[in-house]
Amino acid sequence: MNISTWANDWFSKKTFWQLNAAFGLAFISLYIFNQNAPHYYVYHLQIALNNLSRTIGFDSTVEGIVLLLILASVLLFLGLRYGNLGQKLKFNLFTIYALLATNVSILSYLSYNEISWSLNIYEQLSAFGFGGLLNVISITCITVAAISFMGTLLWHYVLKPNPKLKTWAQTLLQAKPPINAQTQSHKLGKWLAIAFIIGSVLIALSLYKKEIVHYMRMEKELYSNAQTTDVETPKFNIANWRKAIELTKSALDAEKNKAWTLAVNEWTKLNTNYPYDAGVLARRAESYKQLGQYENARQDLKQAISLGSNDANTLTSYCWTTMLAQHFTSAIDVCERAQKNDPWDYSASLNLGHAYLFNNDLNQANIWYDKAIKQLLNKEDLTAVNNDFTLFKKHKLSATQIDQIQAKLNTKAHAWLSTLAPVNALLKQAEDAENAGDYNKAVSLYQQHIKALQKRIGDQDSQIVPDLMQLTLLQTSIGQYQPAEESFKRMQTLVAQDLGDRHIKMSGVLNDYGFMLVSAERYDEAINTYQKSIQITKLNFGEKHQYMATALSGLGVAYRNVGQLDKAISPARTAVEISLNQLLPDYQALAKRMNNLGLIYDEAGLNQSAEYHLMQALEMTELSVGPNHIDVCQRLHNLGNIMVKTKRYDEAEGMFRRALKIADNTNTPNSIIKTNAILDLAGLLKLIGKTDEATLLYARIKIIEQSS
């Protein structure tokens, strides 16, 4: 066969119809599977396909389902082209045209989705709340075109060849007019049709007036919230995240065993997968420091700071590493920034004292050393202070009067810790009572501890804020909202007076205050509180910091609780996007934020999106804390409710039974978790007719209530 014959054959109509049939069959099969198969299988199929696409070199942004569609289409085409698949499937003209109609509709819809939002008209209309109207019009036109095409095929290949069906269709679609009034009847029918269409539209608009106005407002709000600067972010993939968990465990195990070279290698692998994770860089820097590779550590910390991790912990580590690398002059500036971010941390003040010491400014060094001493909490902190000086001597870092200064610090520290001993004793008793579940006793002991601490450091010193925070979070958890609020107000006053009302510490106080307000169902106040926190965090750390994710997630929860789902989606989604690039040190943070976003989608009626996010939140939680952790119960509860709504009772029953098993086997003082797990399962069993078992479960709830 020469090239011209080959080209003519491959570009023939026959080839076109075979390609069309192959693509149509593949898409329809996948669509039917996606709509009817249990979501569990669809979800894991997508994971397997994404893994396959990366293995064979496809870009990570390519959905695995697209890859499967291409492969299936190729195989079907080969079967049609070189085999007798077409004959076995009994293809005829109607089948071919039906597949063509399907493909035209699919390609039109995909083209619309890819192109429409890049057009200026969509952007302009969306800004005024009319983008959704154009969206409806476009989809309607595509649908009408597909129906018209299918109608034409139906007429030519089904109705017209059959005389009886043809006569019936003609009678149904066009009654024969009187001979003398044919023209008038055509005109009357035309105007009646126009009037019917206009009337139908007006009736529909009047019936759905409220919904249309609400939709326009919601879209305008979502559009305005979405106008944020795009950043390079790797597309989230649960398989990558699972691998990150495994690598993190290997790296942490290496650190525990003091295998620092192995730890560097493991953190490097994780950095390759998550190059924007500042936490990974900070941990690798710690391993570099243990190997004495201070310049490498400095470069990692510098990059972490450039990625937005300019909080006190990273800056303090950078300050310390800079001194060990003997860049003493530049260390002062970094240490000052660290101390300003966290003025309550003894290590930040201590490092600043070290920096001035190595710059031969003994007066400033002593000022900061004295401040650090008053921030020591226990003997472990004093041991860390002495370890600093031991390391200086090991590296032969000389400074004026270094031995005398260390001896002086020890004398002052021992005196300070001896006065703090009774205060620490009260704190230990309070923590023990809280761990034992005796919350009222714990609250009383925390209050005594704070009063004793105030006598040592002064009533107006904001350094008591962390201790107040412990107390208020406990009061919030047991529903003592009024005293908790009084403490929050006091903390805000102390931070404002001591550090300023725009200091980053104020953001932390406001986030916890917002959580308390949500718990107390004071959602409007919570929204205002989270918005203030967001402004302060943006001022200090920018828009992509973990503190911002915390505040945005809380804001989304508050909006969800007041039913403003249009406003809840954007901050909750942004919180997830931030967390995708900042996994360390708290892998659970992303799971919680993913769960919050799934709940918002659930309440908005977007069942598929809700289930997708809740399923990922479940797997992330299992990977983070284990499959039998109590947090898994809540994830199973949320997923089970979605499955009940979609009438997948067998899957829901499996979720609820597993949640109850975890609750039964977990030693937790919170009986509400176990009660909810029993209620979930009992309610479902009653719904599907298993009333005997449901009755037994309800009896268990009464026993739990009586015992508590």
N, C-alpha and C positions, 0 to 999 in steps of 0.2 A: 504493500500500500504506500503510494507516494504521499508527500506532505499535503498536496492540494486535496486529494481524496480524503485524507484524515481530517483536515480542517473542515471540509464541507460536511463530513459525517458528524463531527463533534459540534458544529454550530447549526446543525439541522433542527427542525422543529421537534423531531423525535427526542433529541437530547434535552431540549428545553423542558419538554413535558416530563421526562424521566427525572430530571433534577428537581422540578417542581413537586412531583409526587413523593420523592424521597424526603425532601424537607418537610412537606406537609404531614406525612405519616409520622416522622420523628417528633415533630412538635406536638401533634395531637396526642400521641402516646404518652409523652412526658407530662402534658397538661392533665390528662386523665389520671395518671399516677399521682401527680402532685395534689389533685383535688380529692382523691378518694383514699389514698394510702394513709395509714396512721402517721401523725406528724413526727413521731419518734424516728421512723424509718426515713422519712424525707429529710429530716434534720441531719441524721448521721450520713445519709447519702451525700448531702452537700459538703460535709466535712471531708469525706473520702475523696470526692471530686476535686475539692480545693487542694488537697494534698497531692493528688495525681497531677494536677495542672502545674504545680510548682516543681514536681519531680522531673517532668519532661521539658521544663524550661519556659513554660508560659509565664507571662507577667502576673504578679500577685493580684493585680486589679481585675484579671479576667475571672469571671464567675465560673465555677466548675460545671454548672448546669449548661453553660454555653459550650464548653468543651464536649460534654456528653452529646449535646444536640448535633454538633459538627460530626463527631465520630459516628453517631447513629445514622445521620444523613448519608455519609460516605458509604457505609455498609449497605444501606437500603438501595442506594444508587447502583452499586456494583451488582446487587441481586437483580435489579430491574434491567440493567444494561446487558449483563453477561449470563444471566440465569433466566429461569421461568417464573420468577416471583410474581410478575404482573399477571400471568395466567392463573397461578394458584390463588391470588387474591381476587380474581375475576374482575379485573379493571374494565370499565367501559367509559364512554364519553362523559356520562354524568359524574362518575367518580373522579375523573381527571379534572373536570371543571369545578367540582365541589372543592377539591384540594387547592385549585388555583384561587378560588374565592377565599378560602381559609388563609392562604399565604398572603394574598393582597391585604386582607384585614390585619394580619399580624404585622406585616412590614409597614403598613400605614401607621398603625398604632405605635410601633417602635420608633419610627421616624418622627412621629409627633413628640414622643417623650424625649428623644435626643435633641430635637431641634427647637421645639417651641419656646423653652425658657431662655434660649439664647437670643430671641428676637426682642428688639426694643419695645415693641407694642405690648408684649406680655409684661415686661418690667414696669412700663408706665402704668398699665392698667392695674397691676398688682399693688402698686403704691397707693392706689385709690380704692382698693378692695374689689376690683372687677376682674382680676386675673382668673378667678374661678369660673366666672360667667363665660369667658372665652374658652376656658378649658372644657366646659360642658358643651358649648357649641361645636368645638372641634371634634370631640368624641362622638357627638350626635351625628355629625356629617359623615364621619368614617363608618359609623354603624349603619346609617341609612344607605350609604354607597354599597356596603357589603350585602345588606338585605336586598337592595335593588338588583345587584348582580346575581344573587341566589334566586331571586324571583324570575329573572330572565331565563336562567338555566332550567328552572322548574317548568316554565311555560313551554320552552322549546323541546325538552327531552322527556317530560312526564305528561303534561296536560294535552299539548297540541297533537301528539301522535295518537291519542285515544279519543275517538269522536265523542263518546259520552262525557268524559271529563272535560273536553274542550267546550262542549255545549253548556255544561254545568257552570264552568268558570266564566264563560261569556255572559250567561244569565245573571250570575252573582255580581259580576263586576260592572256590567253595563246593561241596564234594562232597555229593551227596544222602545224608542219613543213613538208617539203617533206620527203618521206620515206627514200630516200638514203642520205639525208643531215641532219638527226636529230641531231646527235652529234655535227656537225659543227655549226648548228643553235643555239643549247644550249650555246655553247662557245661564239658565236658572240653576242647573247643576253646578256650573263653575262657581257662581256667586254663593250658592249654599255651602260648597266645600270651603271657600275662603272664609265665610262667616263662621263655619264650624271650627276651623283651625284657630281663628282669632279668639273666638269665645272660649275654646279649650285652654288657650294660653292665658287668657285673663282669669279664668277660674283657677287654674293652677297657681298663678301668681298670688291670687287672693288667699288661697288655702295655705300656701307655704310662705306667706309674707314674712312672718317672724323668723322662720328658719333661714330664709335668704338674707335678711338683714344681719342675723347673727353670723352667718357664714362669711359675709363680706367684711364684717368687723374682725372676725377671727383671722381671716387671710391677711388683712391689712396689718394686724398686730404681728402675725408670724413673719410677714415680709420685713417689717421694720426691725424685728429682733434678729433676723437672719443676716442683716447687713454688717457682717464682721469680716475682718481681714483673714484671708485664707492662709494657712501655714502648711508646710509639708508634714503630712502625718501618714504613717504606714497604715494601710487598711487593716482593720481588726480581723483577726482570724483566730478562732478558738484553738486550733492546732498549734499555732505559733505561741499562743499564751500558755498552753499546756507544756510546751517545750521550755518556755521561760521559767515556769515553776520548777521543772526538773533541774535546769541549769542553776537556778538560784539555790536549790537544796544542795547540789554538789559543791557550789562555791562556799556556802555557809559551813558545810561539813569540813571542807579544806581549811577554812579559817579556824574552826573549832580544834582541829588537829594540828594547827600551826604549820600547815603545808602551804606556805605563802606563795610559792611559785605556781603550784597547782591552782590556788585561789585566783591568781592573776589570770591564768589561762581560762578558767571558767567564767570569770567576769568579762573577759575579752569576747568569748563566744556570745554571751548575753548582749554585750554592747553591739555586736554585729547585727543581731536581730532587732534590738531596740536602741538605735544610735541617739535617740532624743531623750532617753531616760537618764536624767541627772543623778538619780539615786544609784544607778549601776556604776557610773563614773566615780561617784564619791566612795563607794565600797571598794572599787579597784584601787583607788588612791590610798585607802587604808592599808591594803596589802602591799602596795609599792613602798609605803613608809616602813612597814615591818622588814622589808628587804633592804632598807637603807637607800632606795632609789627615789630620793626626794624631788628631783627635777621632774621625773615622770609623774609623781603624785601631784606636784604643783600644776602640771599641764592638764591633768584630768579634772582637778578641782576648778581650775580657771574655766575650762570648757563647761563644767556643770553650772557655774555661776552665769556664764553667757547664755545658757539655755533657760535661765529664769530661776534657778535654784539659789537665789541670793539671800536665803534665810540665815538665821544666826548659826545653825549647826554647820552648814557648808562653809560659811565665812570663818567660823572659829577653827575649823579643820585647815582651811587655807592659810590662816594666820599662823597656826602652829607649824605647818609644813614649811612655810616661808622662813620661819626662824631656824628650823633644822637645816634648811638649805643655805643658811647664813646670809640671807637677804634682809638684814636687820632694818635698814632704813625704810624699805617699802612695807615691812611688816606692820609698822605703826598704823598706817592708813587702813589696812585690812582689819586689824584687830579693833580699831575704833568703830568701824562699820559693824562688826560682829557684836560688840558690846552695846551699841545703840539699838540693835535689833532685839537683843535679849538682855536687858540690864539686870535681870534677876539671876542669871546663870554665873556661878562663881568662876567657871573655867574661862568665860569671856573676859571677866575682869582680871583674872590671874594672868592670862596671855598678854593682855595690854600692859600689865606690870612687867612681864618678861621682856616685851618689846622695848619698853623705855629703859630697862636695866641694860640691855645689850647696846643701847644707843647712849649709854653713860649719863642718863638723866635720872639720878637717884631720887630726887624729890618727887617727880611724877611716878616713878616706879613704886615708891612707898605708899603714895596715895591710893594707887590701884590695888596694891597688895592688901592694904588695910580694908578696902571695900570687899575684896574677895574673901577675906577671913570672916566677915560678918554674913557672908552668904553660904558658908559651909554648913551642911546639915548633919553630918555624921563622921565617924572615924574613917570610913571608906573615902570620903572626899579629901581628908587630910593625907591619906596614903597616896592619893593621886597627885597631890601637890608635891610631896617628896619625890615621887617618881619622875616628875618633870626635872627636878634638879639633878637626880641621878643620871638621867639621859643627857643633860647638858655636859656633865662631867665625863660621861662615856665618850661623847663626841668632841671633848676638849674645847667646848665653847666657853671662853674665858670672859669674865665680866668683873668689874670692881666690886669687892666686898661680897661676892656671891655666897661664900660660906656663912658669913655673919648674917646676911639677909635670910638665909634658910633657917638658921637657928632662931632668929627673931620671930619668923613666921610661925615656927612650931610652938614657941612659948605662947604667943597670942592665940593660936588656934586651940591649944589645949584649954586655955582659960575660957575661951568662947564656948567650946563644946561642953565644958562642965556646967556652965549656966544653962545650956540648951538641953541637958539630959532629961529633966522632968518634962519639958515640952515634948521631946521625942517619945517619952514613955506614954504620954497621953495619945499621941498620934498612932503608936503601935497598937494600943488598946482599941482605938476607934476602928482601925483597919481590920483587926481581928474580929470585932463585933460585926462589921459589915460582911466579912467573908462567911461568918456563921449565920447570916440572915437575920440577926437581931438589929434591925435598922433603927428603931427608936433609940436604943442604947448607943448605937454608932453616931447618930446625929448629936446626941448630948455630949459625947466624948470629943467629937470634932469641934463643937462650940467651945468646950473647955480648952482644947488645944490651941485654938485661934486666940482666945483671950490671953493665954499664957505667952504665946508668941508675940502678941502686941506689946506686952510689958517689956520684952527683950529688944524689939526693934522699933517700936513706936507705932502709935495708932494711925498716922498718916503716911506710913511707908507702904508703897504699892507692892512690896515684896511679899506681903501676906496674901496677895491675890490668888496664887496657885492653891494655897490651902483653903481659901474661901471657895474656890472652884470645886474642889473635892466635896465640900459640904453641900453646895447648891445642886450638884449633879445627883447626889444621893437623895436630897429632898425632892428633886424633880421626879426621880424614879419611883418614889413612894407616894407621890401626889401632894406633897406639902408645898403647894405653889406660892402661897403668900410669903412665907419666910424666905423661900428661894428667890423670889423677885426682889425682896428687900436687900438680899445679899448681892444680887446682880446690879442693882442700882448703886450700891456702895462700891462695888468693884469698878464700875464705870467712872464714878467720881474720883477714886484713888488713881486710876490710870490717867485720867484727864489732868489731874493736878500735878502728878509726878512726871508723866511722860508726854502729855499732850493728847488731845482728843482725836488726832489723826495717826497716832502710833499704831504699828501693826499688832501690838498686844490688845488694843481695843477691838480689833477685828475678831480675835479669838474669843474675847468675852461676849461680843455680840452674837457670834455663831452659837455659842452655848445658850445664850439668852433666847435666841430664836427657837432653839430646840425646846426650851422650857415652855415658850408661848404656844408652840404647836401642840405639845403634850397637854397644855391647859385649854386647848381648843380656842385660843385667841389668835385666829389666823391672820386677820388684818394687821394686828400689831407685829406678828411674826414676819409678815411680808416687808413691812417698813424696816424692821430690825435687820433682816438679811440684806436688804438693799443698801443700808448704811455700811454694813460689813463689806459688801462688794466694792463700794466706792473707796473705802480705806485700803483694801487689798490691792485694787488696781493702782492706787497712788503709790504704794510701797513696792509691789512685786510685779505689776503688769497683769495681763489678762490670762496667762497660761500657767499660773502657779497652782499648786495643790490647795492652798488656802482658798483660792478663787473657786476651785471645783467643789470644796466643802460648802461654801456659801451658796453657790448656784444650785447645788443639789437640794439644800434646805429650802431655798426659795421655790423650787419646783414642787416640793412636797407641800409647802404652804398653799400655793396656788391650787394644787390638786384638791386639797381639803376644802377649799371654798368653791370648788366646782368650776374654776376658771382654767379649763384644760387647754384653751388656746394659748394662754400665757404660761402654762406649766411646761409645755413640751420643749420650748427653746432653751431655758436654763438647764433643765434636766439633761437634754441631749448634749449641750456644751460641756457640762460636768463630766459626762462619759468620755467625750472627745479629749478633754484635758487628761483624764486618767489613763487613756490608752497609751500615752507617751511617758507617764510618770507612775510606773507600777510600784517601785520601791519607795519606802520600806513596807507599806501596808498593801499587800495584794488584795485584801478583803475590800478595800475602798472601792475599787472598780466594780466588784461584784454587787456591793450595796447600791451603787449609783445606777448600774445596769438594771437592777431590780426595781428601783424607783421609776425609771423610765418605762419599764414594762407595765407597771401598775397604772401609769398615766395613760398609756396607749389602751390598756384594758378598759378604763373608765370612759375613754373616748369612743369605745366600740370598735376599735381596730384590733380584732382578735388575733389576726395572723402576726402583726407586728408585736403585739403584746406577748404572745407565746414565744416568738423568736427570742426576744430579749430576756424573758423570764427563764427560758431554757438555758441560755448562756449564763445567766446569773447563778442558776443551780449548779452547773458544771464548774464554774469558777469558784463557788463557795466550797464545793467538794474537794477541789484541788488545793484550795488554800488551807482549809482547817480539817479536812477529812470527811468521809461520807457519813459519819455518825455524829457529827457535831450538832448541837442544838440549833444553830443558825440554819441548818439544812431544812429543819421542820417548816420554817416560814416560807422558804423557797418552794417546797413541795405543796404547801397550802395554797400559794398563789397559782401555781401551775394547775393543781387539781381543780380550782375554781374555774379556770379558763376552759378546761376539758368538760366540766359540767355544763357550762354555757353552750358549748358546741356539741353537747349530747354524746360525748365519747365517754360513757360511764365506766367501761372496763378500765380504760387508762386512768381515769380519775380515781377509781377505787384503789388501783395500785399505788398511786401517789399518796393517798390518804392513809392507807395501811402502813406504808413505809414511814410516814411522818409519825404515826402513833407508836410504831416500834422504836424509833429513835427517842421519842419523848419518854417512853417507859424505861428505856435502858440508860437514860442520861440522868445523872444526879444533879438536879437543879431545884432550887427553892421556889422557882416561879411556877406555881400550879396553873396559871393561866395558859401557858404554852400547852400543857398536857390536856387541859379542858378543851381548848380550841381544836386540838388534834382529834379528840374523841367526838366532838360535835360535828366536825367535817365528815368523818366516816359514818357516824350514825345518821346524819341527815341524808347522805347519799344512799345508804342502805335502805332507808325508809322510802326514798324516792323510787328505787328500782324493785321494791317489793320484798326485801329481806327484812321483814319487820321484827322477827324474833331476835336476831342479832342486834338490831338497832335498839330494841328495848333493853337488852343487857348493857349496852354501852351507855344509854341514858342513866341507868341505875348506877354505873360507875361514877358518873358526874356528881350525883348526890352524895356518894361516899366521900369523894374528894372535897366537896364543899363543906361537909360536916367536919372532916379532919382538919381543914384549914381555918 
